Amino acid sequence: MTKNVPENPFILVDGSSYLFRAFHAPPHLTNSKGEPTGAIYGVVNMLRSLLKRYKPENMAVVFDAKGKTFRSDIYAEYKAHRPPMPDELRSQIEPLHEIVKAMGLPLLCVDGVEADDVIGTLATQAGEEGRFTLISTSDKDMAQLVNEHVMLINTMTDTLLDEEGVKEKFGVAPDQIIDYLALMGDSSDNIPGLPKVGEKTAQALLQGIPSIDAIYDDVDAVTKLSFRGAKSMPKKLQEYRDQLLMSRELATIKCDVELDFNPQQLSISAADNDKLAELYGRCEFRRWLSELLEQGAATDQALGLTHNSDDAPDTGVSRDGYQTLLSEDEVSEYLQKLNTLDYFAFDTETTSLNYMDAELVGVSLSGAEGEGVYIPVAHDYMEAPEQVSRDWLLQQLKPLLEADKPQKVGQNLKYDAHILRRYDIRLAGIKNDTMLASYVFNSVGSRHDMDTLSLQYLNHKPIKFEDIAGKGAKQLTFNQIALEQAAPYAAEDADITLRLHEVLWSKLESTSDELMHVLTDIEIPLISVLTDMEEYGVRIDADMLAQQSHDIEKLLVEYERKAFEIAGEEFNLGSTKQLQAILFDKLQLPVIKKTPKGAPSTAEDVLHELAHDYPLPDVILRHRSLSKLKSTYTDKLPKMINARTGRVHTSYQQAVAATGRLSSTEPNLQNIPIRTEEGRRVRQAFVPEPGYKIVAIDYSQIELRIMAHLSQDKALLTAFAEGKDIHRATAAEVFSCSLDEVSDEQRRRAKAVNFGLIYGMSAFGLARQLDIPRHEAQHYMDKYFERFPGVLRYMEDTRKLAKEQGFVKTLYGRRLPLPDIKASNGARRKAAERAAINAPMQGTAADIIKRAMIAVDQWIAEKQCQKDVRMLMQVHDELVFEIAEHKIDDYVSALSHVMEQAASLDVPLIAEAGVGMNWDEAH
């Protein structure tokens, strides 16, 4: 099959078909204001791809014009059954048109005809001139236009269709496509066609007799064809002749539309980069905006230092005020100036991103917008007289950085606090962390790194680290980078951070006192608490983990043997393709779900569903679980023990989870399984120092207690107030029996209902979880709401409020945005509604555990018992401590009490403690 596209093709883009396809395809993007942008992104991404791949000189993007077309005059019911365009799609049309124009691409909308007709006419004109046309579309109707001068490309599937390709795909030649479409009809366009004629029959008719006209020349000849129903077909053809001929007229693309332009006039012009930057910024297409802002003079672009090109937007950020301070006098004078300010921006430059290994290379500071100062202290190639000594600078900085005034502003200050700790400086007086301010302002709006925030809020692309350090294995560390490149990069960090502080602080102040409270009373005080925890780390028994790895390896071999036995052959359990072949081709298991490319899915949820009825998926799941445990923990944790401390040091991420929960990375200590024996064995390797014990204090059923507080349901409040087993109490209500009569199975079902409701689970989801009929699950839920009407009222009120304001809040005012709450796509809207129910509970629980960590840290400081009590880990609703054995009795109940006082709810907040010689024993 020939599929070579000639150089410099004339490209015609079916904008309308791609707009609808992109709207319904993931990802369903929104900007931070909740405005949908996914369809815009999909179409623009496709246009960029075409331009990059084919480098055309002539091109047009064609959209349907508003209003009826000539086809409606032929048939009043044409497209009459189509639902109205969703508001989410309609709102994207105008900004998409603006972007297309700003890209320099001709945009066409011709009244009275469809985009197909404009494309057909232009392709015909180009063909008459001997010019090759590439039509970008996902619409099968366009196949009728394919000939020696015209080819189709579907950029969503990256497939090209020439004449042979059309025959292979549709079973008929391009010049038969109109008749093929007429025979079948089209339900989406409401073209009637011939009743009960589908794809196979239409193919058979046209493969036997080449056209509708030829069919009507000898209708009885149809009976000689071999397809099913051929004998009765002549009668149908005669009865519906007028309808079929009208369908053919409706399916025919008009190729003689009177146009005011021709293919040669549709040339691509220079892009309006200022306008594009504005539009990309509004849509928050940061990667494309970044590319635009990078366009500068060739020599400077390599350094990322300037954006002087006429095509590049003026960002308003100049590096003219940046300085490098190389003498003690210059540094002293600048630090004296900072001492007179209310606050300043501060940043460290180091040799590594690993806070436990990094060494200080230099410090950058800014006391005013447009001002950036870099003080190098450990660049390898500089002689001592050319830079101040690290020890001297740290001695000067220590009183400034440890003082409450002036206050400090930074970006991800927890990292900088770690670096300072290495040199015996404890950062104090933090006013703002711009990463956390962005996160509190809109937790789902963007990534919260400085480069992203600079693009979003300042329309400025900072110098990238890769621009000055290179990439990959040969990337330089900061101490190896020439000062001419290092200094502007570092000074800019401080300047941009100060600018971001001003913007974000203002946004928070004008938006909500509650949000400002979340930032200043929860997130910022937590920085020093997390720094302490991370710096101290947790002790791991490496020998125990090595033994576990050995034992798991044996189990993996056993599960592999079982899988081969069930499958009847050996295969690679980690290969998706081989697993698909075994499960769905050989064993003929039912296909539960398909991948975007149409292959049977072997995802976790699919295997779980299949495992109910078939043995192999269960074996695969067990093998996967153990393999992940081995690679993530038993093999990896011993390698992560720090040589200097002998402990493992995680990083707690404050600005990741939308609900406010902390997440743990490198290593992730929050996802170690607790329900499996192997997972509990991993926890047994978390051990205390000699003379200490592990203490785990966990909030009991905190989200259900928050549900009781938020819903104010009387029965729920009473059950918690009386200290009842909440799942047993729920079972007694749902099954109409006394507490003593509740069976273990009834309690299990009530527990599933309790937690299912928290996560917005439907009756269908509950039925799947309990493996019961859907009507039975619905009965449980109906009975629950009958007995706990306050919960139902809370859920209904929360959904309504979420739709009105686009977000929900925690008890402490943290906002949890729900950009899909008004989505026309039912699945996305339902998911947002479920999140609206759960987020206030999960978010409030996250706020409470953070408040508890701050309170515990203050209590330890007040008691001056830092040597006896060390907070090691935070895992969901649990805090893990290392406490001196002789102080266990004194401190465990006191710490539990401090945690219980972290929130004031209308039900008791219970913190339950466990003590042991390892984490598993203590939990």
Secondary structure, 3 states (H helix, E strand, C coil): CCCCCCCCCEEEEEHHHHHHHHHHCCCCCECCCCCECHHHHHHHHHHHHHHHHHCCCEEEEECCCCCCCHHHHHCCCCCCCCCCCCHHHHHHHHHHHHHHHHCCCCEECCCCCCHHHHHHHHHHHHHHCCCCEEEECCCHHHHHHCECCEEEEECCCCEEECHHHHHHHHCCCHHHHHHHHHHHCECCCCECCCCCCCHHHHHHHHHHCCCHHHHHHCHHHHHHCCCCCCCCHHHHHHHCHHHHHHHHHHHCCCCCCCCCCCHHHCECCCCCHHHHHHHHHHHCCHHHHHHHHHCCCHHHHHHCCCCCCCCCCCCCCCCCCEEECCCHHHHHHHHHHHCCCCEEEEEEEECCCCCCCCCEEEEEEECCCCCEEEEECCCCCCCHHHCCCHHHHHHHHHHHHHCCCCEEEECCHHHHHHHHHHCCCCCCCEEEEHHHHHHHHCCCCCCCCHHHHHHHHHCCCCCCHHHHHCCHHHCCCHHHCCHHHHHHHHHHHHHHHHHHHHHHHHHHHHHCHHHHHHHHHHHHHHHHHHHHHHHHCECECHHHHHHHHHHHHHHHHHHHHHHHHHHCCCCCCCCHHHHHHHHHHHCCCCCCCECCCCCECCCHHHHHHHHCCCHHHHHHHHHHHHHHHHHHHHCCHHHHECCCCCCECCEEECCCCCCCCCEEECCCCCCCCCCCHHHHHHHHCECCCCCEEEEEEEECCHHHHHHHHHHCCHHHHHHHHCCCCHHHHHHHHHCCCCHHHCCHHHHHHHHHHHHHHHCCCCHHHHHHHHCCCHHHHHHHHHHHHHHCHHHHHHHHHHHHHHHHHCEEECCCCCEEECCCCCCCCHHHHHHHHHHHHHHHHHHHHHHHHHHHHHHHHHHHHHHCCCCCEEEEEEECCEEEEEEEHHHHHHHHHHHHHHHHCCCCCCCCCCEEEEEECCHHHHC
